[in-house]
Every structure is written in C-alpha cells, then in structure tokens.
Amino acid sequence: MTPILFWALKGALFLLAIAMLCAVTRLLLGPTAQDRVMALDCLYINGMLMMLVLGIVYASNVYFEAAMLIALFGFVGSTALAKFLLRGEVIE
C-alpha cells in the first residue's frame, strides 16, 4: 500500500467518524421524526462506508460482507420507518 493511499484511507475513516458523530447528534436532538429518520439513514450509510474503507485497509472480505448486511438492514429499516411515518402502521 502506498503512503498516499494509506493516509487517504486514514483521513477517510476520520471524516466518516465525524460524519457519524454529526448524525448521532441530529438523531438525538432532531426536532421532528423526519429529521431523526434522515439522521438514521445517514448513520447507516456512513457505517457501511466505514466498513468498506476498513475492508480496503485490512484487505479482508469480511468487512465487505458486513457492509452488505448493513446496507440491507438499513434499507429495510428506512422503508419500515417511512411507511410508519406515512400511514401510522407498518403491517397492513
């Protein structure tokens, strides 16, 4: 791994951690439920991206599989929350 790639990946991890901290802040302090849902979406996307960067850093396929699971569960959770906010029920 070249030094430029090493420092770029470390910088990306740092910036993703800051983005996750901002999303957690919005999740806790969001004035409306829609703000909280968007913060949760941002949080799972940043978590997925962090797993992908860690997979590149450690050259391991396990991180890529974990990122796929995070993306899958995040999509299902976002869909369920959006349906709940729209209609007031998840299961019809």
Wavefront OBJ file of the C-alpha trace (Angstrom):
o trace
v 0.000 0.000 0.000
v 1.410 3.362 -0.989
v 1.797 6.101 1.628
v -0.671 8.338 -0.214
v -3.343 5.615 -0.163
v -2.605 4.855 3.487
v -3.095 8.465 4.579
v -6.126 8.932 2.309
v -7.819 5.918 3.909
v -6.963 7.118 7.421
v -8.349 10.559 6.536
v -11.500 8.978 5.123
v -12.009 6.987 8.328
v -11.572 10.142 10.399
v -14.048 12.130 8.282
v -16.581 9.291 8.332
v -16.306 9.158 12.130
v -17.018 12.901 12.295
v -19.992 12.452 9.954
v -21.323 9.664 12.170
v -20.962 11.901 15.217
v -22.956 14.636 13.457
v -25.643 12.112 12.504
v -25.897 10.832 16.077
v -26.262 14.423 17.282
v -29.113 15.017 14.819
v -30.650 11.669 15.796
v -30.755 12.669 19.452
v -31.671 16.350 19.032
v -33.798 16.262 15.874
v -36.953 18.310 16.363
v -39.130 16.113 14.119
v -39.406 12.414 13.420
v -38.427 13.002 9.795
v -35.126 14.560 10.923
v -34.441 11.521 13.047
v -35.184 9.121 10.186
v -32.846 11.039 7.873
v -30.148 11.003 10.566
v -30.575 7.243 10.921
v -30.229 6.843 7.139
v -27.076 8.949 7.187
v -25.744 6.922 10.106
v -26.146 3.561 8.415
v -24.704 4.829 5.137
v -21.662 6.211 6.957
v -21.310 2.947 8.862
v -21.443 0.992 5.624
v -18.820 3.242 4.041
v -16.615 2.900 7.108
v -16.793 -0.886 6.812
v -15.832 -0.657 3.131
v -12.815 1.537 3.920
v -11.775 -0.847 6.684
v -12.066 -3.708 4.201
v -9.634 -1.902 1.922
v -7.247 -1.101 4.786
v -7.118 -4.650 6.163
v -7.650 -6.405 2.776
v -10.354 -8.627 4.223
v -13.587 -9.809 2.594
v -15.369 -9.990 5.943
v -15.737 -6.208 6.053
v -17.346 -6.169 2.608
v -19.892 -8.784 3.687
v -20.647 -6.803 6.838
v -21.149 -3.674 4.718
v -23.619 -5.587 2.553
v -25.592 -6.624 5.641
v -25.598 -3.062 6.978
v -26.914 -1.804 3.638
v -29.639 -4.460 3.560
v -30.854 -3.877 7.112
v -30.597 -0.108 6.699
v -32.774 -0.167 3.599
v -35.408 -2.351 5.254
v -35.373 -0.195 8.386
v -35.690 3.030 6.413
v -38.577 1.631 4.405
v -40.393 0.491 7.541
v -39.890 3.842 9.280
v -41.037 5.778 6.229
v -44.170 3.629 5.971
v -44.850 4.084 9.673
v -44.492 7.868 9.440
v -46.671 7.993 6.355
v -49.528 5.708 7.428
v -49.099 5.142 11.153
v -48.719 1.359 10.775
v -46.062 -0.952 9.405
v -48.030 -4.128 8.723
v -51.301 -3.862 6.847
l 1 2 3 4 5 6 7 8 9 10 11 12 13 14 15 16 17 18 19 20 21 22 23 24 25 26 27 28 29 30 31 32 33 34 35 36 37 38 39 40 41 42 43 44 45 46 47 48 49 50 51 52 53 54 55 56 57 58 59 60 61 62 63 64 65 66 67 68 69 70 71 72 73 74 75 76 77 78 79 80 81 82 83 84 85 86 87 88 89 90 91 92
